[in-house]
C-alpha cells in the first residue's frame, strides 16, 4: 500500500497554478511554492524502484541464495 501511495505522487495538470504560500516571520518574507513543483520533487522517490530491480537481478536473490539463507 505504501508503494501505491508513493507512486501516486506526481505532478497533475489540474494542479497547474495552485500555490502553497508560507510566511517566514523571522525574515519578514513570504515564500510561494507551486504544488506541482513540490509533487515533482516527491516523485523522485521512485528511483528506489530501479535499485529494487537491480537487487532482484543480482545473485543475491537467486533461488540458491534463498535456499541457503
PDB file of N, CA, C and O in Angstrom:
ATOM      1  N   UNK A   1       0.831  -1.188   0.000  1.00  0.00           N
ATOM      2  CA  UNK A   1       0.000   0.000   0.000  1.00  0.00           C
ATOM      3  C   UNK A   1       0.882   1.260   0.000  1.00  0.00           C
ATOM      4  O   UNK A   1       0.548   2.270  -0.620  1.00  0.00           O
ATOM      5  N   UNK A   2       2.016   1.173   0.713  1.00  0.00           N
ATOM      6  CA  UNK A   2       2.929   2.314   0.766  1.00  0.00           C
ATOM      7  C   UNK A   2       3.467   2.646  -0.620  1.00  0.00           C
ATOM      8  O   UNK A   2       3.581   3.816  -0.985  1.00  0.00           O
ATOM      9  N   UNK A   3       3.798   1.609  -1.393  1.00  0.00           N
ATOM     10  CA  UNK A   3       4.322   1.833  -2.738  1.00  0.00           C
ATOM     11  C   UNK A   3       3.281   2.462  -3.650  1.00  0.00           C
ATOM     12  O   UNK A   3       3.618   3.293  -4.492  1.00  0.00           O
ATOM     13  N   UNK A   4       2.036   2.081  -3.494  1.00  0.00           N
ATOM     14  CA  UNK A   4       0.968   2.666  -4.314  1.00  0.00           C
ATOM     15  C   UNK A   4       0.833   4.147  -4.009  1.00  0.00           C
ATOM     16  O   UNK A   4       0.719   4.961  -4.925  1.00  0.00           O
ATOM     17  N   UNK A   5       0.844   4.499  -2.756  1.00  0.00           N
ATOM     18  CA  UNK A   5       0.737   5.915  -2.371  1.00  0.00           C
ATOM     19  C   UNK A   5       1.956   6.690  -2.848  1.00  0.00           C
ATOM     20  O   UNK A   5       1.830   7.819  -3.321  1.00  0.00           O
ATOM     21  N   UNK A   6       3.126   6.091  -2.725  1.00  0.00           N
ATOM     22  CA  UNK A   6       4.347   6.754  -3.167  1.00  0.00           C
ATOM     23  C   UNK A   6       4.349   6.981  -4.676  1.00  0.00           C
ATOM     24  O   UNK A   6       4.822   8.015  -5.148  1.00  0.00           O
ATOM     25  N   UNK A   7       3.825   6.025  -5.431  1.00  0.00           N
ATOM     26  CA  UNK A   7       3.794   6.160  -6.882  1.00  0.00           C
ATOM     27  C   UNK A   7       2.701   7.103  -7.370  1.00  0.00           C
ATOM     28  O   UNK A   7       2.727   7.523  -8.526  1.00  0.00           O
ATOM     29  N   UNK A   8       1.753   7.440  -6.523  1.00  0.00           N
ATOM     30  CA  UNK A   8       0.734   8.418  -6.892  1.00  0.00           C
ATOM     31  C   UNK A   8       1.250   9.853  -6.821  1.00  0.00           C
ATOM     32  O   UNK A   8       0.606  10.772  -7.327  1.00  0.00           O
ATOM     33  N   UNK A   9       2.404  10.044  -6.195  1.00  0.00           N
ATOM     34  CA  UNK A   9       2.995  11.381  -6.105  1.00  0.00           C
ATOM     35  C   UNK A   9       3.558  11.772  -7.467  1.00  0.00           C
ATOM     36  O   UNK A   9       4.618  11.294  -7.871  1.00  0.00           O
ATOM     37  N   UNK A  10       2.857  12.626  -8.155  1.00  0.00           N
ATOM     38  CA  UNK A  10       3.283  13.079  -9.473  1.00  0.00           C
ATOM     39  C   UNK A  10       2.602  14.415  -9.755  1.00  0.00           C
ATOM     40  O   UNK A  10       1.533  14.693  -9.210  1.00  0.00           O
ATOM     41  N   UNK A  11       3.214  15.243 -10.602  1.00  0.00           N
ATOM     42  CA  UNK A  11       2.551  16.497 -10.976  1.00  0.00           C
ATOM     43  C   UNK A  11       1.297  16.206 -11.809  1.00  0.00           C
ATOM     44  O   UNK A  11       1.325  15.364 -12.707  1.00  0.00           O
ATOM     45  N   UNK A  12       0.235  16.885 -11.514  1.00  0.00           N
ATOM     46  CA  UNK A  12      -1.028  16.697 -12.226  1.00  0.00           C
ATOM     47  C   UNK A  12      -1.440  17.993 -12.913  1.00  0.00           C
ATOM     48  O   UNK A  12      -1.203  19.075 -12.376  1.00  0.00           O
ATOM     49  N   UNK A  13      -2.054  17.902 -14.095  1.00  0.00           N
ATOM     50  CA  UNK A  13      -2.453  19.113 -14.829  1.00  0.00           C
ATOM     51  C   UNK A  13      -3.491  19.952 -14.091  1.00  0.00           C
ATOM     52  O   UNK A  13      -3.490  21.177 -14.216  1.00  0.00           O
ATOM     53  N   UNK A  14      -4.372  19.318 -13.326  1.00  0.00           N
ATOM     54  CA  UNK A  14      -5.401  20.086 -12.631  1.00  0.00           C
ATOM     55  C   UNK A  14      -4.845  20.886 -11.455  1.00  0.00           C
ATOM     56  O   UNK A  14      -5.552  21.718 -10.887  1.00  0.00           O
ATOM     57  N   UNK A  15      -3.592  20.644 -11.086  1.00  0.00           N
ATOM     58  CA  UNK A  15      -2.955  21.424 -10.026  1.00  0.00           C
ATOM     59  C   UNK A  15      -2.124  22.577 -10.580  1.00  0.00           C
ATOM     60  O   UNK A  15      -1.445  23.277  -9.827  1.00  0.00           O
ATOM     61  N   UNK A  16      -2.178  22.775 -11.906  1.00  0.00           N
ATOM     62  CA  UNK A  16      -1.441  23.878 -12.524  1.00  0.00           C
ATOM     63  C   UNK A  16      -1.907  25.210 -11.952  1.00  0.00           C
ATOM     64  O   UNK A  16      -3.104  25.498 -11.929  1.00  0.00           O
ATOM     65  N   UNK A  17      -0.987  25.998 -11.503  1.00  0.00           N
ATOM     66  CA  UNK A  17      -1.318  27.311 -10.958  1.00  0.00           C
ATOM     67  C   UNK A  17      -1.621  27.300  -9.471  1.00  0.00           C
ATOM     68  O   UNK A  17      -1.731  28.367  -8.866  1.00  0.00           O
ATOM     69  N   UNK A  18      -1.759  26.131  -8.863  1.00  0.00           N
ATOM     70  CA  UNK A  18      -2.001  26.056  -7.423  1.00  0.00           C
ATOM     71  C   UNK A  18      -0.719  26.403  -6.683  1.00  0.00           C
ATOM     72  O   UNK A  18       0.364  25.952  -7.053  1.00  0.00           O
ATOM     73  N   UNK A  19      -0.849  27.197  -5.651  1.00  0.00           N
ATOM     74  CA  UNK A  19       0.318  27.657  -4.909  1.00  0.00           C
ATOM     75  C   UNK A  19       0.185  27.290  -3.435  1.00  0.00           C
ATOM     76  O   UNK A  19      -0.910  27.236  -2.876  1.00  0.00           O
ATOM     77  N   UNK A  20       1.329  27.043  -2.837  1.00  0.00           N
ATOM     78  CA  UNK A  20       1.432  26.859  -1.400  1.00  0.00           C
ATOM     79  C   UNK A  20       2.233  28.046  -0.887  1.00  0.00           C
ATOM     80  O   UNK A  20       3.382  28.237  -1.286  1.00  0.00           O
ATOM     81  N   UNK A  21       1.644  28.840  -0.012  1.00  0.00           N
ATOM     82  CA  UNK A  21       2.279  30.069   0.480  1.00  0.00           C
ATOM     83  C   UNK A  21       2.669  29.859   1.940  1.00  0.00           C
ATOM     84  O   UNK A  21       1.861  29.436   2.767  1.00  0.00           O
ATOM     85  N   UNK A  22       3.909  30.162   2.223  1.00  0.00           N
ATOM     86  CA  UNK A  22       4.428  30.032   3.578  1.00  0.00           C
ATOM     87  C   UNK A  22       5.006  31.373   4.005  1.00  0.00           C
ATOM     88  O   UNK A  22       5.750  32.004   3.254  1.00  0.00           O
ATOM     89  N   UNK A  23       4.664  31.804   5.206  1.00  0.00           N
ATOM     90  CA  UNK A  23       5.151  33.072   5.743  1.00  0.00           C
ATOM     91  C   UNK A  23       6.279  32.782   6.726  1.00  0.00           C
ATOM     92  O   UNK A  23       6.108  32.016   7.674  1.00  0.00           O
ATOM     93  N   UNK A  24       7.439  33.406   6.489  1.00  0.00           N
ATOM     94  CA  UNK A  24       8.590  33.252   7.382  1.00  0.00           C
ATOM     95  C   UNK A  24       8.716  34.554   8.166  1.00  0.00           C
ATOM     96  O   UNK A  24       9.189  35.570   7.657  1.00  0.00           O
ATOM     97  N   UNK A  25       8.280  34.489   9.412  1.00  0.00           N
ATOM     98  CA  UNK A  25       8.265  35.703  10.229  1.00  0.00           C
ATOM     99  C   UNK A  25       9.660  36.141  10.638  1.00  0.00           C
ATOM    100  O   UNK A  25       9.891  37.330  10.861  1.00  0.00           O
ATOM    101  N   UNK A  26      10.585  35.214  10.740  1.00  0.00           N
ATOM    102  CA  UNK A  26      11.943  35.548  11.169  1.00  0.00           C
ATOM    103  C   UNK A  26      12.617  36.476  10.167  1.00  0.00           C
ATOM    104  O   UNK A  26      13.391  37.350  10.557  1.00  0.00           O
ATOM    105  N   UNK A  27      12.333  36.296   8.882  1.00  0.00           N
ATOM    106  CA  UNK A  27      12.945  37.119   7.840  1.00  0.00           C
ATOM    107  C   UNK A  27      11.954  38.095   7.209  1.00  0.00           C
ATOM    108  O   UNK A  27      12.286  38.786   6.247  1.00  0.00           O
ATOM    109  N   UNK A  28      10.756  38.148   7.745  1.00  0.00           N
ATOM    110  CA  UNK A  28       9.727  39.081   7.277  1.00  0.00           C
ATOM    111  C   UNK A  28       9.474  38.918   5.773  1.00  0.00           C
ATOM    112  O   UNK A  28       9.480  39.899   5.029  1.00  0.00           O
ATOM    113  N   UNK A  29       9.255  37.688   5.335  1.00  0.00           N
ATOM    114  CA  UNK A  29       9.051  37.422   3.914  1.00  0.00           C
ATOM    115  C   UNK A  29       8.029  36.302   3.730  1.00  0.00           C
ATOM    116  O   UNK A  29       7.727  35.552   4.658  1.00  0.00           O
ATOM    117  N   UNK A  30       7.519  36.211   2.533  1.00  0.00           N
ATOM    118  CA  UNK A  30       6.630  35.104   2.183  1.00  0.00           C
ATOM    119  C   UNK A  30       7.265  34.320   1.039  1.00  0.00           C
ATOM    120  O   UNK A  30       7.934  34.885   0.173  1.00  0.00           O
ATOM    121  N   UNK A  31       7.046  33.032   1.054  1.00  0.00           N
ATOM    122  CA  UNK A  31       7.591  32.152   0.023  1.00  0.00           C
ATOM    123  C   UNK A  31       6.434  31.450  -0.655  1.00  0.00           C
ATOM    124  O   UNK A  31       5.550  30.906   0.008  1.00  0.00           O
ATOM    125  N   UNK A  32       6.440  31.462  -1.983  1.00  0.00           N
ATOM    126  CA  UNK A  32       5.402  30.782  -2.760  1.00  0.00           C
ATOM    127  C   UNK A  32       6.005  29.573  -3.460  1.00  0.00           C
ATOM    128  O   UNK A  32       7.013  29.682  -4.158  1.00  0.00           O
ATOM    129  N   UNK A  33       5.385  28.441  -3.268  1.00  0.00           N
ATOM    130  CA  UNK A  33       5.779  27.225  -3.966  1.00  0.00           C
ATOM    131  C   UNK A  33       4.619  26.786  -4.837  1.00  0.00           C
ATOM    132  O   UNK A  33       3.462  26.892  -4.429  1.00  0.00           O
ATOM    133  N   UNK A  34       4.911  26.296  -6.028  1.00  0.00           N
ATOM    134  CA  UNK A  34       3.862  25.687  -6.837  1.00  0.00           C
ATOM    135  C   UNK A  34       3.693  24.255  -6.378  1.00  0.00           C
ATOM    136  O   UNK A  34       4.677  23.559  -6.124  1.00  0.00           O
ATOM    137  N   UNK A  35       2.461  23.813  -6.273  1.00  0.00           N
ATOM    138  CA  UNK A  35       2.172  22.470  -5.784  1.00  0.00           C
ATOM    139  C   UNK A  35       2.764  21.427  -6.726  1.00  0.00           C
ATOM    140  O   UNK A  35       3.262  20.401  -6.263  1.00  0.00           O
ATOM    141  N   UNK A  36       2.721  21.662  -8.029  1.00  0.00           N
ATOM    142  CA  UNK A  36       3.281  20.706  -8.983  1.00  0.00           C
ATOM    143  C   UNK A  36       4.788  20.553  -8.821  1.00  0.00           C
ATOM    144  O   UNK A  36       5.317  19.460  -9.023  1.00  0.00           O
ATOM    145  N   UNK A  37       5.482  21.611  -8.466  1.00  0.00           N
ATOM    146  CA  UNK A  37       6.927  21.523  -8.246  1.00  0.00           C
ATOM    147  C   UNK A  37       7.220  20.670  -7.017  1.00  0.00           C
ATOM    148  O   UNK A  37       8.163  19.879  -7.024  1.00  0.00           O
ATOM    149  N   UNK A  38       6.427  20.820  -5.971  1.00  0.00           N
ATOM    150  CA  UNK A  38       6.595  20.001  -4.767  1.00  0.00           C
ATOM    151  C   UNK A  38       6.323  18.538  -5.086  1.00  0.00           C
ATOM    152  O   UNK A  38       7.047  17.650  -4.638  1.00  0.00           O
ATOM    153  N   UNK A  39       5.264  18.295  -5.868  1.00  0.00           N
ATOM    154  CA  UNK A  39       4.940  16.915  -6.251  1.00  0.00           C
ATOM    155  C   UNK A  39       6.036  16.315  -7.133  1.00  0.00           C
ATOM    156  O   UNK A  39       6.334  15.125  -7.030  1.00  0.00           O
ATOM    157  N   UNK A  40       6.630  17.127  -7.988  1.00  0.00           N
ATOM    158  CA  UNK A  40       7.729  16.646  -8.829  1.00  0.00           C
ATOM    159  C   UNK A  40       8.924  16.258  -7.975  1.00  0.00           C
ATOM    160  O   UNK A  40       9.566  15.236  -8.222  1.00  0.00           O
ATOM    161  N   UNK A  41       9.219  17.065  -6.980  1.00  0.00           N
ATOM    162  CA  UNK A  41      10.314  16.745  -6.062  1.00  0.00           C
ATOM    163  C   UNK A  41      10.045  15.436  -5.329  1.00  0.00           C
ATOM    164  O   UNK A  41      10.955  14.625  -5.158  1.00  0.00           O
ATOM    165  N   UNK A  42       8.810  15.222  -4.896  1.00  0.00           N
ATOM    166  CA  UNK A  42       8.465  13.993  -4.185  1.00  0.00           C
ATOM    167  C   UNK A  42       8.461  12.786  -5.105  1.00  0.00           C
ATOM    168  O   UNK A  42       8.664  11.663  -4.645  1.00  0.00           O
ATOM    169  N   UNK A  43       8.235  12.992  -6.394  1.00  0.00           N
ATOM    170  CA  UNK A  43       8.194  11.854  -7.312  1.00  0.00           C
ATOM    171  C   UNK A  43       9.582  11.287  -7.588  1.00  0.00           C
ATOM    172  O   UNK A  43       9.688  10.185  -8.127  1.00  0.00           O
ATOM    173  N   UNK A  44      10.634  11.991  -7.241  1.00  0.00           N
ATOM    174  CA  UNK A  44      11.983  11.450  -7.398  1.00  0.00           C
ATOM    175  C   UNK A  44      12.240  10.290  -6.444  1.00  0.00           C
ATOM    176  O   UNK A  44      13.231   9.573  -6.588  1.00  0.00           O
ATOM    177  N   UNK A  45      11.358  10.104  -5.479  1.00  0.00           N
ATOM    178  CA  UNK A  45      11.476   8.950  -4.581  1.00  0.00           C
ATOM    179  C   UNK A  45      11.267   7.645  -5.318  1.00  0.00           C
ATOM    180  O   UNK A  45      11.582   6.581  -4.785  1.00  0.00           O
ATOM    181  N   UNK A  46      10.743   7.701  -6.532  1.00  0.00           N
ATOM    182  CA  UNK A  46      10.522   6.487  -7.315  1.00  0.00           C
ATOM    183  C   UNK A  46      11.824   5.869  -7.802  1.00  0.00           C
ATOM    184  O   UNK A  46      11.807   4.768  -8.351  1.00  0.00           O
ATOM    185  N   UNK A  47      12.928   6.535  -7.620  1.00  0.00           N
ATOM    186  CA  UNK A  47      14.208   5.970  -8.030  1.00  0.00           C
ATOM    187  C   UNK A  47      14.549   4.700  -7.258  1.00  0.00           C
ATOM    188  O   UNK A  47      15.389   3.910  -7.686  1.00  0.00           O
ATOM    189  N   UNK A  48      13.894   4.513  -6.122  1.00  0.00           N
ATOM    190  CA  UNK A  48      14.136   3.287  -5.379  1.00  0.00           C
ATOM    191  C   UNK A  48      13.699   2.070  -6.189  1.00  0.00           C
ATOM    192  O   UNK A  48      14.210   0.974  -5.957  1.00  0.00           O
ATOM    193  N   UNK A  49      12.773   2.228  -7.128  1.00  0.00           N
ATOM    194  CA  UNK A  49      12.327   1.100  -7.938  1.00  0.00           C
ATOM    195  C   UNK A  49      13.453   0.544  -8.792  1.00  0.00           C
ATOM    196  O   UNK A  49      13.547  -0.669  -8.977  1.00  0.00           O
ATOM    197  N   UNK A  50      14.311   1.417  -9.316  1.00  0.00           N
ATOM    198  CA  UNK A  50      15.429   0.926 -10.118  1.00  0.00           C
ATOM    199  C   UNK A  50      16.440   0.193  -9.235  1.00  0.00           C
ATOM    200  O   UNK A  50      17.025  -0.800  -9.668  1.00  0.00           O
ATOM    201  N   UNK A  51      16.653   0.664  -8.015  1.00  0.00           N
ATOM    202  CA  UNK A  51      17.552  -0.032  -7.088  1.00  0.00           C
ATOM    203  C   UNK A  51      16.967  -1.386  -6.699  1.00  0.00           C
ATOM    204  O   UNK A  51      17.691  -2.375  -6.588  1.00  0.00           O
ATOM    205  N   UNK A  52      15.669  -1.423  -6.495  1.00  0.00           N
ATOM    206  CA  UNK A  52      14.996  -2.671  -6.155  1.00  0.00           C
ATOM    207  C   UNK A  52      15.107  -3.679  -7.299  1.00  0.00           C
ATOM    208  O   UNK A  52      15.348  -4.864  -7.067  1.00  0.00           O
ATOM    209  N   UNK A  53      14.933  -3.208  -8.524  1.00  0.00           N
ATOM    210  CA  UNK A  53      15.061  -4.075  -9.699  1.00  0.00           C
ATOM    211  C   UNK A  53      16.488  -4.612  -9.816  1.00  0.00           C
ATOM    212  O   UNK A  53      16.688  -5.790 -10.113  1.00  0.00           O
ATOM    213  N   UNK A  54      17.473  -3.753  -9.583  1.00  0.00           N
ATOM    214  CA  UNK A  54      18.875  -4.175  -9.655  1.00  0.00           C
ATOM    215  C   UNK A  54      19.180  -5.264  -8.632  1.00  0.00           C
ATOM    216  O   UNK A  54      19.884  -6.226  -8.939  1.00  0.00           O
ATOM    217  N   UNK A  55      18.658  -5.119  -7.426  1.00  0.00           N
ATOM    218  CA  UNK A  55      18.890  -6.122  -6.387  1.00  0.00           C
ATOM    219  C   UNK A  55      18.236  -7.446  -6.764  1.00  0.00           C
ATOM    220  O   UNK A  55      18.811  -8.508  -6.531  1.00  0.00           O
ATOM    221  N   UNK A  56      17.044  -7.392  -7.342  1.00  0.00           N
ATOM    222  CA  UNK A  56      16.368  -8.626  -7.750  1.00  0.00           C
ATOM    223  C   UNK A  56      17.102  -9.340  -8.880  1.00  0.00           C
ATOM    224  O   UNK A  56      17.008 -10.561  -9.000  1.00  0.00           O
ATOM    225  N   UNK A  57      17.821  -8.604  -9.697  1.00  0.00           N
ATOM    226  CA  UNK A  57      18.513  -9.214 -10.826  1.00  0.00           C
ATOM    227  C   UNK A  57      19.907  -9.726 -10.464  1.00  0.00           C
ATOM    228  O   UNK A  57      20.528 -10.405 -11.282  1.00  0.00           O
ATOM    229  N   UNK A  58      20.412  -9.432  -9.287  1.00  0.00           N
ATOM    230  CA  UNK A  58      21.735  -9.894  -8.880  1.00  0.00           C
ATOM    231  C   UNK A  58      21.655 -11.315  -8.328  1.00  0.00           C
ATOM    232  O   UNK A  58      20.575 -11.888  -8.192  1.00  0.00           O
ATOM    233  N   UNK A  59      22.811 -11.859  -8.016  1.00  0.00           N
ATOM    234  CA  UNK A  59      22.856 -13.215  -7.474  1.00  0.00           C
ATOM    235  C   UNK A  59      22.375 -13.270  -6.025  1.00  0.00           C
ATOM    236  O   UNK A  59      22.204 -14.358  -5.476  1.00  0.00           O
ATOM    237  N   UNK A  60      22.160 -12.131  -5.407  1.00  0.00           N
ATOM    238  CA  UNK A  60      21.694 -12.112  -4.022  1.00  0.00           C
ATOM    239  C   UNK A  60      20.283 -12.657  -3.877  1.00  0.00           C
ATOM    240  O   UNK A  60      19.905 -13.143  -2.811  1.00  0.00           O
ATOM    241  N   UNK A  61      19.510 -12.577  -4.944  1.00  0.00           N
ATOM    242  CA  UNK A  61      18.120 -13.021  -4.884  1.00  0.00           C
ATOM    243  C   UNK A  61      17.888 -14.290  -5.706  1.00  0.00           C
ATOM    244  O   UNK A  61      16.752 -14.584  -6.078  1.00  0.00           O
ATOM    245  N   UNK A  62      18.927 -15.024  -5.986  1.00  0.00           N
ATOM    246  CA  UNK A  62      18.776 -16.250  -6.767  1.00  0.00           C
ATOM    247  C   UNK A  62      18.126 -17.334  -5.891  1.00  0.00           C
ATOM    248  O   UNK A  62      18.144 -17.234  -4.664  1.00  0.00           O
ATOM    249  N   UNK A  63      17.555 -18.362  -6.520  1.00  0.00           N
ATOM    250  CA  UNK A  63      16.938 -19.439  -5.734  1.00  0.00           C
ATOM    251  C   UNK A  63      17.940 -20.126  -4.799  1.00  0.00           C
ATOM    252  O   UNK A  63      17.581 -20.544  -3.698  1.00  0.00           O
ATOM    253  N   UNK A  64      19.195 -20.240  -5.242  1.00  0.00           N
ATOM    254  CA  UNK A  64      20.190 -20.880  -4.384  1.00  0.00           C
ATOM    255  C   UNK A  64      20.445 -20.055  -3.118  1.00  0.00           C
ATOM    256  O   UNK A  64      20.504 -20.606  -2.020  1.00  0.00           O
ATOM    257  N   UNK A  65      20.590 -18.773  -3.267  1.00  0.00           N
ATOM    258  CA  UNK A  65      20.832 -17.944  -2.080  1.00  0.00           C
ATOM    259  C   UNK A  65      19.601 -17.921  -1.172  1.00  0.00           C
ATOM    260  O   UNK A  65      19.742 -17.796   0.044  1.00  0.00           O
ATOM    261  N   UNK A  66      18.413 -18.037  -1.734  1.00  0.00           N
ATOM    262  CA  UNK A  66      17.215 -18.106  -0.921  1.00  0.00           C
ATOM    263  C   UNK A  66      17.182 -19.410  -0.104  1.00  0.00           C
ATOM    264  O   UNK A  66      16.751 -19.419   1.049  1.00  0.00           O
ATOM    265  N   UNK A  67      17.644 -20.511  -0.722  1.00  0.00           N
ATOM    266  CA  UNK A  67      17.685 -21.791  -0.005  1.00  0.00           C
ATOM    267  C   UNK A  67      18.717 -21.756   1.121  1.00  0.00           C
ATOM    268  O   UNK A  67      18.451 -22.224   2.228  1.00  0.00           O
ATOM    269  N   UNK A  68      19.883 -21.207   0.838  1.00  0.00           N
ATOM    270  CA  UNK A  68      20.970 -21.213   1.810  1.00  0.00           C
ATOM    271  C   UNK A  68      20.646 -20.299   2.990  1.00  0.00           C
ATOM    272  O   UNK A  68      20.903 -20.647   4.143  1.00  0.00           O
ATOM    273  N   UNK A  69      20.102 -19.172   2.707  1.00  0.00           N
ATOM    274  CA  UNK A  69      19.819 -18.216   3.783  1.00  0.00           C
ATOM    275  C   UNK A  69      18.498 -18.529   4.446  1.00  0.00           C
ATOM    276  O   UNK A  69      18.093 -17.831   5.375  1.00  0.00           O
TER     277      UNK A  69
END
